Amino acid sequence: MDLCTRYLGLPLRNPLVASASPLSNTADGVRRLADAGVGAVVLFSLFEEQLRQEAARNAALADAGTESFAESLSYFPGTAGADPGPRRYLSLLERAVAAVDIPVIASLNGSTTGGWTGYASALEQAGAAAIELNIYQVPGDGPPPGPVVPGHDVEQRHVEILAAVKAVVRVPVAVKLSPFYSSVGEMALRLDQAGADGLVLFNRFLQPDIDPETLTVTAGFGLSSPAEARLPRTWIALLAGMRPVVRASLGATTGVEDPADVARYLLAGADVVMTASALLRHGPGHARVLLDGLAGWLARKGFASVADARGLLSVPAGTGGATHERAAYVEALQAANRGHGPWSGGPW
Ligand SMILES: Cc1cc2nc3c(=O)[nH]c(=O)nc-3n(C[C@H](O)[C@H](O)[C@H](O)COP(=O)(O)O)c2cc1C
């Protein structure tokens, strides 16, 4: 079965991508994912905060008038070396690239514009086949009175981060989007027009929980469930239907547990289907289960290749996304009413 795929202009042996997770934070982990058959690996993210610390430290070293970083470490015993994250990341990237023959995509995590984005060129030099921008910002902070950053400012910042990275690298750049824009379609188009080579839908955010027994806030970052795939899949279908206006590759992430979930995303129009939770839950070898299941499904349905199935259930251009969604919404509500009896809890 022909599973070959193109993503961000890169040829992949298949459309299954291991998305950023702790499984890709060692070269060995990346090798295990490649051995299990994935088409590409996204490394876990390098954080803006780490890069800012490194920039501040380098500035301090320059001020101290030293050329040699290794020597200068001794001048700053309290701070230098406290965050070796960026260099460790570059070293991991180099070793991962050398260890596998599939594309290794580096991931930058940040939320502000600033000099840290220039670090992307170091990732390119270290062998990243592409860069994924994991723009992580829940606009939940801000100057008094609090979380009221204007939506336009948030969106503009995201476009500027992309532009800043595109300005310093030649490798393709993908943006991992949030589902929390007022108009995901418009934002996707803006990023596409600003040069995004790929759009990855959607990022999953840390959502703290409250424990009423211990009266504490707990960090919430559980693994996903397949039901969460519905929102990203709907948007993949809508954006895939906007081709050729949307030129960027479409990467699907969230809720892939079994081969049918991979098939669903491909039918919606995803160029690649990413998975993290399922690989964490079942181990990297689960990639083989997903791929064998995908090949089996394609054969059973009479498709000769992934390309034959891709986008068959995208929202056809000209249908009108709102009409399509609203029609589906009304239909689903009617079905729910038939199944459960009329909703009497209040107006919908
Ligand atoms: C433990 C864990 C760590 C993650 N770390 C990162 C990260 O460093 N960068 C990133 O962009 N996404 C990260 N993710 C998000 C995943 O790459 C993925 O987009 C998300 O979990 C949805 O996919 P899934 O349903 O297959 O898990 C992480 C997810 C998990 C579960």
The ligand as a Tripos MOL2 file, in Angstrom:
@<TRIPOS>MOLECULE
LIG
   31    33     1     0     0
SMALL
NO_CHARGES

@<TRIPOS>ATOM
      1 C1          2.9810   14.7560   28.3140 C.3       1 LIG1
      2 C2          2.8360   15.6180   27.0870 C.ar      1 LIG1
      3 C3          3.8260   16.5280   26.7510 C.ar      1 LIG1
      4 C4          3.6890   17.3530   25.6330 C.ar      1 LIG1
      5 N1          4.6760   18.2220   25.3080 N.ar      1 LIG1
      6 C5          4.5250   19.0120   24.2070 C.ar      1 LIG1
      7 C6          5.5450   19.9170   23.8110 C.ar      1 LIG1
      8 O1          6.6310   19.9910   24.3970 O.2       1 LIG1
      9 N2          5.3010   20.7070   22.7260 N.ar      1 LIG1
     10 C7          4.1380   20.6400   22.0080 C.ar      1 LIG1
     11 O2          3.9800   21.3600   21.0180 O.2       1 LIG1
     12 N3          3.1630   19.7860   22.3470 N.ar      1 LIG1
     13 C8          3.3260   18.9810   23.4270 C.ar      1 LIG1
     14 N4          2.3420   18.1020   23.7640 N.ar      1 LIG1
     15 C9          1.1040   18.0900   22.9470 C.3       1 LIG1
     16 C10         1.1350   16.9490   21.9290 C.3       1 LIG1
     17 O3          2.1790   17.1070   21.0030 O.3       1 LIG1
     18 C11        -0.1910   16.8630   21.1720 C.3       1 LIG1
     19 O4         -0.3360   17.9970   20.3260 O.3       1 LIG1
     20 C12        -1.4120   16.8080   22.0860 C.3       1 LIG1
     21 O5         -1.1690   15.9630   23.1780 O.3       1 LIG1
     22 C13        -2.6250   16.2810   21.3330 C.3       1 LIG1
     23 O6         -2.3570   15.0590   20.6990 O.3       1 LIG1
     24 P1         -2.7480   13.6280   21.3240 P.3       1 LIG1
     25 O7         -4.2120   13.6430   21.5250 O.co2     1 LIG1
     26 O8         -2.2880   12.6390   20.3210 O.co2     1 LIG1
     27 O9         -2.0270   13.5370   22.6310 O.co2     1 LIG1
     28 C14         2.5010   17.2590   24.8510 C.ar      1 LIG1
     29 C15         1.5220   16.3180   25.1860 C.ar      1 LIG1
     30 C16         1.6690   15.5000   26.2800 C.ar      1 LIG1
     31 C17         0.5870   14.5030   26.5990 C.3       1 LIG1
@<TRIPOS>BOND
     1     1     2 1
     2     2     3 ar
     3     2    30 ar
     4     3     4 ar
     5     4     5 ar
     6     4    28 ar
     7     5     6 ar
     8     6     7 ar
     9     6    13 1
    10     7     8 2
    11     7     9 ar
    12     9    10 ar
    13    10    11 2
    14    10    12 ar
    15    12    13 ar
    16    13    14 ar
    17    14    15 1
    18    14    28 ar
    19    15    16 1
    20    16    17 1
    21    16    18 1
    22    18    19 1
    23    18    20 1
    24    20    21 1
    25    20    22 1
    26    22    23 1
    27    23    24 1
    28    24    25 2
    29    24    26 1
    30    24    27 1
    31    28    29 ar
    32    29    30 ar
    33    30    31 1
@<TRIPOS>SUBSTRUCTURE
     1 LIG1         1 GROUP 0 **** ****
